[in-house]
Amino acid sequence: MSGPAPAIAVIGMSCRFPGVRDPDEFWRLLSEGRSTVGTFPEHRAAGTPAPDADVLGSGSFFDAVDGFDAGFFGTEPAEAAAMDPVQRLGLELAWEAVEDARIPATALAGRAMDVLVGAASSGYDVLRRRTGGDRDDHYAALGSSGTLVANRISALLDVRGMSFCADSGQSSSLTAVALACDRIRSGAVDLALVGGVQLIVDPETGLGLANLGALSPDGRCFTFDERANGFVRGEGGGFAVLKRLDLAVADGDRVYAVVRGWSVGSGGASSRMPDPSPGAQAATVLSALDSAAVPFDDVDYVEAHGTGTRLGDPAELAGLREVFRASGRSRPLAVGSVKTNVGHLEAAAGVVGFLKAVLCLDRGHLVPSLNFRSPNPAVADFAKDFDVPRTARPWPDTPGRPRRAGVSSFGMGGTNAHVVLEEAAREVAEAPAEEGSPSRVLPWVLSARSEPALREQAARLRDLVAADPAPSAVDVGYSLVATRSSFERRAVVLGRGREALSAGLEAVAAGGESARVIRGVAEHQAGPVVFVFPGQGSQWAGMGRRLYAESEVFARGIDDCAKALAPWLDWSLVDVLSGAESAPSLDRVDVVQPALFAVMVSLARVWRSLGVVPDAVVGHSQGEIAAACVSGVLSLEDAARIVALRARALTGLAGQGGGMSAVSASPAWVRDRLAPWSGRLSVAAVNGPASVVLSGDAEALDGFAAAAAADGVRVRRVKVDYASHSHHIEGIRDRLLADTAGIAPGGSTAAFHSTVTGGPLDPARLGGAYWYDNLRSMVRFGEVVERLMRDHGGVFVEVSPHPVLTVAMEETADALGASPPVVGTLTKDDGSAGQVLASLAELHVRGVPVDWAAVFAADRPRRIGLPSYAFDRRRYWLTAPDETPAAAGGGSADLGTEPAVRRLVCAETAAVLGARGVDLTGADLAARSGETFKALGFDSSMAVRLRNRLAAAAGVRLPATVAFTYPTPRELGRHVFSLLAPDAPDPAEPADGPGPADPSDDELYELIDRGYV
């Protein structure tokens, strides 16, 4: 394993030792000159003490090794208990190393990436035999050896390169590093994950080492010292991600250090096993130097094998002196051993020394090698050639060359490994991305496989941001989406600046609710994305002003629409959308319809830019024009022509005695009662199971309303003075056909589901005549949505300036017993880019793929380091038949009383109001629980959001209109409690306060007036 070698970068690291969770904590341990060595925890002891219990019980030991996040790794509990804990720790460290490399683990799937690990059994098999698990454990074959850890990791990451567990004794993990470098050098792979793991289930497994005289009776490693009398064993491990240097630089990876050369050799018969061979060790070091094309004189420090044994230390230093003589080196060499800090990790020892040397190079400091007082007398003139750092000190910078270090690891059987490391090129640090405008909302996206892990993720990020003011909010947000995988439990924190975002993290960490936080569970793969475009009614003054200023994509879309509409309009689209004083009123049908078309088409572009691309489109009335345009069936120019001329034609019907009314009843109920007005009234639209719109003669509409009121059915007039989708339209038929003549539909990128025909429609049929039918025929919106939900599930995105179809779609879903994601885009209270992000977050937390990175692209963000995944560990351990495993924790909020449920309703109501800037707490609302939601400031979209939050928090199914039926927090709490406690009385009608049909409620949150509910 030698020869000319291209450089290889270390781009990611992880490690774990007692009291040390990661490389940063490892560095603090090293630089402060501390040790993790102690005694074996009594609660871990099993069996009767061995004769050498004191010697065997000294070392660096974890307090517990039985914890494992089986859910995260997709492992069944029985298999998790059967797995050697070496496998479990290896999986965790491998994941953390990939995260530290700032690579989403999902990006590695299918790649030719090597996984090479130095590991050995922890002695778990001894426990298996004691507990009888070897006789009936189905998973014993897979869990009985630590050597399967590499295969476990390859399966976890779905990588297809070499998956190999090296076992060359104490040099195993550094041999794995050398083998990985060879594989990268050969071109077999360009990326490798290497490491080592060591655990000690029972200290008695070290009895053979004690009998050999290798263990220190003093319980310390006195490396190179006159007191050297053996080593102490240690637990832990470490991993590194290696990548070809040129690729790492090209990809903008953070490079900790560079591997310049490496070599592995055997002592053969040059010494008697297990005695070390100085000549063989020297040959390996010289071969590695030759591989690196680096003179030994340019190596400043060697991280030695350094066991502190009577034979080992003198032999290792003798071998280095042979390298001195062969290379002509004249200056002293700094040497040290990490075994004085964390003990001897045997199969993992080499990679631990490797990581220590990498950290020293990266930080530009040498750290103390502990327990060194006076040189080993077996090494003559020690100070002439060797220098053992006793305190932390800066690593001198030599002009003209980088700092370099060697790392040695020697196996008891004679396999020797040496690696030559070099500091990474010092480049000018890229400045953090700008924080951006303080008014700009940014997302910080979190996810985990369990709720406790999600909370801990938020807490770790909160602590990082609080401790380090350097990373910008943009860099943090970008790194969260660019370097981390997404899991089922999700939370998106939205805020303006670090302070607001940190407050959102605090809420997630505490398990509380906040207006800044959108949470959800992506339980299943999301179905097809359906873009829904409403007809008239979602407009509001100034509906495009903020987004036109904040979103380049939206502004470009509006400008394109303005250009396409210009031949047909005598007013400025931009003036109308920005609410300019000189602009014509949105009350004019020939203004509002082209304006809404432009906004919807441009919002669809915004959704596409964020990775949400429709698989299907549905339009309600004039919304079908936008749907056809967005799907590609109509060109923007043809669509603009249709919408402008159609709206102009409708002005001829204004004031001609027509109108429209919304009826809160089923389609069957409405049709059964239309006979007295046959020929004068018709069903204009069916929006949902209990939402119908009538159209026709104004006088007939009044008569129907009076008859319906007698039956207790609510009817409201829609605020238009013409009768679309009725016989009135026949008067402009010829004009519409002439205006749309020559329209040439094209191909479609998304399935067009027609609300004229009630199902999928061939794009070729969307010529000029279709657009007359669109205005004359009944809108079969509810039927189309029901079919899509029933047949495909789906994700429904209302692409409009304010949601007006959301309630109808939720009612349809309730009738089907379905719960597809249904979201809006903007609202009349918030037309900003921040509201778009909130809508995007609603989709993301339900499992819809989105492109969060696009949110940050314009800021040229950096990938920065983030906290590693917070594993939610439970106890998995082999137990004897009379032992009782620890029970897993769990539980939820106590909702066993009506006051407790009412408090929940008030807290969720406060969270929904908080999202609209209303500063009320749950306690405030408890005192006002008799007030209606309408009086508290709710609109329809807020009522649906409250329904969603309560359903998730209480685990009950609630209809979309529950806040209309139970219109106060007190009544809603009573109803929810009745669902949780079936014996509790559920009032059939709200007991106090105005009900949903009370005459004083004159708008049903405005949707009645707009004809959608």
Helices and strands as residue ranges (DSSP letters): E 8-16, H 23-31, E 38-39, G 42-44, H 53-56, E 58-60, E 67-68, H 77-82, H 85-100, G 105-108, E 114-119, H 124-131, H 133-136, H 140-143, G 146-148, H 149-157, E 163-166, G 169-171, H 172-186, E 191-198, G 203-206, H 207-212, E 233-234, E 236-244, H 245-250, E 257-266, H 278-292, G 296-298, E 301-303, H 312-327, E 333-336, H 339-342, G 346-348, H 349-363, E 365-366, H 382-385, E 386-387, E 393-394, E 404-410, E 415-423, E 442-448, H 451-467, H 473-482, E 489-495, H 497-509, E 517-521, E 529-533, H 545-550, H 552-565, G 566-568, H 573-578, H 589-609, E 616-619, H 623-630, H 636-650, E 658-663, H 667-672, G 675-677, E 681-688, E 691-697, H 698-710, E 715-717, G 727-732, H 733-739, E 751-754, E 759-760, G 763-765, H 768-776, H 781-792, E 795-798, H 806-816, E 822-823, H 833-844, H 853-856, G 857-859, E 874-875, H 898-914, H 922-927, H 933-936, H 940-954, H 962-965, H 969-980, H 1007-1010
